[in-house]
């Protein structure tokens, strides 16, 4: 199966200067599963949007926007 990628990756910044690039909904789901403070409305919405994008019936841009919103809600720096 071919990777489904966003037009622009999302750069996440973590404490200690660590960075992580997330390129699409599959990587976003993996990243979300690793967050220690999972949960909340934005987190759940991001999971739903990313799953929908992978199933080809969801909007790819919406999955990216939902992931960025979840990162901001979790106080994770993102570009």
N, CA and C atoms as a LAMMPS dump frame, in Angstrom:
ITEM: TIMESTEP
0
ITEM: NUMBER OF ATOMS
237
ITEM: BOX BOUNDS ff ff ff
-5.0000000000000000e+02 5.0000000000000000e+02
-5.0000000000000000e+02 5.0000000000000000e+02
-5.0000000000000000e+02 5.0000000000000000e+02
ITEM: ATOMS id mol type element x y z
1 1 1 N 0.831 -1.178 0
2 1 2 C 0 0 0
3 1 3 C 0.884 1.253 0
4 2 1 N 0.516 2.221 -0.828
5 2 2 C 1.266 3.457 -0.936
6 2 3 C 0.937 4.39 0.228
7 3 1 N 1.959 5.085 0.724
8 3 2 C 1.738 6.046 1.808
9 3 3 C 0.844 7.176 1.334
10 4 1 N -0.058 7.601 2.192
11 4 2 C -0.893 8.763 1.93
12 4 3 C -0.251 9.914 2.687
13 5 1 N 0.164 10.945 1.949
14 5 2 C 0.915 12.041 2.547
15 5 3 C 0.171 13.366 2.405
16 6 1 N 0.396 14.241 3.369
17 6 2 C -0.134 15.587 3.291
18 6 3 C 0.702 16.401 2.317
19 7 1 N 0.138 17.524 1.841
20 7 2 C 0.891 18.423 0.968
21 7 3 C 2.116 18.984 1.681
22 8 1 N 1.97 19.26 2.969
23 8 2 C 3.07 19.766 3.79
24 8 3 C 3.161 18.947 5.064
25 9 1 N 4.361 18.5 5.425
26 9 2 C 4.49 17.786 6.707
27 9 3 C 4.313 18.76 7.876
28 10 1 N 4.067 18.22 9.043
29 10 2 C 3.941 19.013 10.27
30 10 3 C 5.197 18.773 11.095
31 11 1 N 5.839 19.869 11.505
32 11 2 C 7.034 19.757 12.345
33 11 3 C 6.612 19.98 13.791
34 12 1 N 6.889 19.002 14.624
35 12 2 C 6.595 19.095 16.047
36 12 3 C 7.889 19.367 16.804
37 13 1 N 7.81 20.238 17.788
38 13 2 C 8.965 20.544 18.618
39 13 3 C 8.718 20.081 20.04
40 14 1 N 9.671 19.364 20.581
41 14 2 C 9.564 18.829 21.935
42 14 3 C 10.627 19.442 22.828
43 15 1 N 10.46 19.254 24.122
44 15 2 C 11.436 19.749 25.103
45 15 3 C 12.82 19.203 24.77
46 16 1 N 13.814 19.998 25.05
47 16 2 C 15.184 19.574 24.787
48 16 3 C 15.606 19.789 23.348
49 17 1 N 14.79 20.5 22.579
50 17 2 C 15.137 20.794 21.201
51 17 3 C 14.875 19.672 20.209
52 18 1 N 14.255 18.608 20.67
53 18 2 C 13.925 17.496 19.773
54 18 3 C 12.847 17.915 18.777
55 19 1 N 12.952 17.445 17.553
56 19 2 C 11.949 17.704 16.527
57 19 3 C 11.469 16.389 15.93
58 20 1 N 10.258 16.431 15.436
59 20 2 C 9.703 15.269 14.749
60 20 3 C 8.866 15.776 13.585
61 21 1 N 9.06 15.176 12.435
62 21 2 C 8.281 15.513 11.257
63 21 3 C 7.216 14.446 11.049
64 22 1 N 5.983 14.882 10.869
65 22 2 C 4.861 13.974 10.632
66 22 3 C 4.358 14.278 9.222
67 23 1 N 4.404 13.272 8.346
68 23 2 C 4.15 13.493 6.922
69 23 3 C 2.744 13.156 6.441
70 24 1 N 1.964 12.455 7.254
71 24 2 C 0.632 12.08 6.802
72 24 3 C -0.195 11.471 7.915
73 25 1 N -1.422 11.062 7.589
74 25 2 C -2.333 10.563 8.623
75 25 3 C -1.863 9.293 9.331
76 26 1 N -1.14 8.413 8.631
77 26 2 C -0.653 7.193 9.29
78 26 3 C 0.38 7.538 10.345
79 27 1 N 1.317 8.421 9.991
80 27 2 C 2.319 8.849 10.966
81 27 3 C 1.668 9.64 12.097
82 28 1 N 0.642 10.412 11.777
83 28 2 C -0.06 11.182 12.804
84 28 3 C -0.715 10.257 13.818
85 29 1 N -1.339 9.189 13.347
86 29 2 C -1.958 8.231 14.265
87 29 3 C -0.916 7.584 15.169
88 30 1 N 0.238 7.257 14.607
89 30 2 C 1.324 6.68 15.407
90 30 3 C 1.77 7.676 16.467
91 31 1 N 1.941 8.914 16.047
92 31 2 C 2.371 9.968 16.97
93 31 3 C 1.345 10.177 18.08
94 32 1 N 0.07 10.243 17.718
95 32 2 C -0.992 10.422 18.706
96 32 3 C -0.984 9.301 19.739
97 33 1 N -0.714 8.094 19.29
98 33 2 C -0.715 6.954 20.216
99 33 3 C 0.436 7.027 21.215
100 34 1 N 1.453 7.817 20.919
101 34 2 C 2.62 7.944 21.794
102 34 3 C 2.507 9.104 22.78
103 35 1 N 1.522 9.961 22.6
104 35 2 C 1.39 11.118 23.488
105 35 3 C 0.944 10.659 24.863
106 36 1 N 1.638 11.108 25.905
107 36 2 C 1.298 10.668 27.26
108 36 3 C -0.045 11.208 27.752
109 37 1 N -0.457 12.355 27.237
110 37 2 C -1.705 12.95 27.715
111 37 3 C -2.817 12.805 26.686
112 38 1 N -2.918 11.619 26.09
113 38 2 C -3.951 11.374 25.089
114 38 3 C -5.339 11.605 25.642
115 39 1 N -6.242 11.902 24.772
116 39 2 C -7.618 12.154 25.177
117 39 3 C -8.008 13.584 24.881
118 40 1 N -9.213 13.901 25.165
119 40 2 C -9.695 15.237 24.879
120 40 3 C -10.34 15.308 23.508
121 41 1 N -11.084 16.384 23.314
122 41 2 C -11.858 16.539 22.083
123 41 3 C -10.971 16.634 20.847
124 42 1 N -9.927 17.458 20.865
125 42 2 C -9.067 17.645 19.697
126 42 3 C -8.311 16.363 19.357
127 43 1 N -7.857 15.671 20.373
128 43 2 C -7.152 14.4 20.189
129 43 3 C -8.072 13.379 19.5
130 44 1 N -9.276 13.238 20.013
131 44 2 C -10.226 12.28 19.44
132 44 3 C -10.615 12.666 18.021
133 45 1 N -10.821 13.968 17.779
134 45 2 C -11.17 14.447 16.442
135 45 3 C -10.044 14.152 15.458
136 46 1 N -8.798 14.351 15.887
137 46 2 C -7.65 14.067 15.022
138 46 3 C -7.601 12.586 14.664
139 47 1 N -7.828 11.726 15.637
140 47 2 C -7.837 10.283 15.351
141 47 3 C -8.921 9.936 14.331
142 48 1 N -10.111 10.478 14.51
143 48 2 C -11.224 10.203 13.595
144 48 3 C -10.895 10.688 12.188
145 49 1 N -10.392 11.918 12.084
146 49 2 C -10.076 12.5 10.767
147 49 3 C -8.95 11.74 10.079
148 50 1 N -7.94 11.32 10.829
149 50 2 C -6.833 10.576 10.23
150 50 3 C -7.275 9.196 9.76
151 51 1 N -8.081 8.512 10.549
152 51 2 C -8.621 7.217 10.116
153 51 3 C -9.457 7.387 8.858
154 52 1 N -10.288 8.422 8.818
155 52 2 C -11.138 8.667 7.648
156 52 3 C -10.291 8.94 6.408
157 53 1 N -9.217 9.716 6.55
158 53 2 C -8.348 10.003 5.413
159 53 3 C -7.699 8.739 4.873
160 54 1 N -7.349 7.834 5.754
161 54 2 C -6.729 6.573 5.33
162 54 3 C -7.726 5.641 4.651
163 55 1 N -8.979 5.771 4.997
164 55 2 C -10.009 4.925 4.401
165 55 3 C -10.544 5.517 3.105
166 56 1 N -9.957 6.622 2.644
167 56 2 C -10.274 7.271 1.372
168 56 3 C -11.64 7.938 1.321
169 57 1 N -12.332 8.033 2.44
170 57 2 C -13.597 8.757 2.407
171 57 3 C -13.509 10.043 3.216
172 58 1 N -12.309 10.342 3.698
173 58 2 C -12.122 11.557 4.483
174 58 3 C -11.222 12.53 3.753
175 59 1 N -11.293 13.757 4.155
176 59 2 C -10.522 14.831 3.553
177 59 3 C -9.113 14.842 4.14
178 60 1 N -8.12 14.746 3.281
179 60 2 C -6.728 14.701 3.717
180 60 3 C -6.327 15.998 4.425
181 61 1 N -6.75 17.152 3.89
182 61 2 C -6.414 18.439 4.504
183 61 3 C -7.048 18.564 5.889
184 62 1 N -8.275 18.059 6.046
185 62 2 C -8.93 18.108 7.356
186 62 3 C -8.183 17.268 8.384
187 63 1 N -7.617 16.146 7.941
188 63 2 C -6.866 15.313 8.883
189 63 3 C -5.63 16.052 9.372
190 64 1 N -4.989 16.79 8.487
191 64 2 C -3.805 17.567 8.879
192 64 3 C -4.193 18.669 9.857
193 65 1 N -5.245 19.403 9.525
194 65 2 C -5.696 20.49 10.406
195 65 3 C -6.088 19.949 11.787
196 66 1 N -6.756 18.82 11.809
197 66 2 C -7.166 18.227 13.09
198 66 3 C -5.948 17.799 13.903
199 67 1 N -4.934 17.268 13.232
200 67 2 C -3.716 16.859 13.934
201 67 3 C -2.999 18.067 14.525
202 68 1 N -2.891 19.141 13.752
203 68 2 C -2.246 20.367 14.246
204 68 3 C -3.006 20.898 15.463
205 69 1 N -4.336 20.91 15.39
206 69 2 C -5.154 21.381 16.52
207 69 3 C -4.917 20.53 17.769
208 70 1 N -4.786 19.219 17.57
209 70 2 C -4.536 18.326 18.71
210 70 3 C -3.154 18.602 19.309
211 71 1 N -2.174 18.866 18.456
212 71 2 C -0.83 19.173 18.952
213 71 3 C -0.846 20.462 19.768
214 72 1 N -1.513 21.477 19.252
215 72 2 C -1.596 22.754 19.97
216 72 3 C -2.312 22.557 21.3
217 73 1 N -3.403 21.794 21.284
218 73 2 C -4.15 21.522 22.51
219 73 3 C -3.296 20.786 23.539
220 74 1 N -2.378 19.944 23.056
221 74 2 C -1.487 19.189 23.948
222 74 3 C -0.235 19.989 24.32
223 75 1 N -0.204 21.273 23.932
224 75 2 C 0.936 22.16 24.216
225 75 3 C 2.219 21.681 23.571
226 76 1 N 2.101 21.125 22.37
227 76 2 C 3.263 20.706 21.593
228 76 3 C 3.459 21.741 20.499
229 77 1 N 4.66 22.274 20.403
230 77 2 C 4.976 23.261 19.374
231 77 3 C 4.833 22.625 18.004
232 78 1 N 4.237 23.345 17.073
233 78 2 C 4.15 22.79 15.727
234 78 3 C 4.177 23.891 14.674
235 79 1 N 4.702 23.531 13.513
236 79 2 C 4.74 24.409 12.331
237 79 3 C 4.107 23.67 11.173
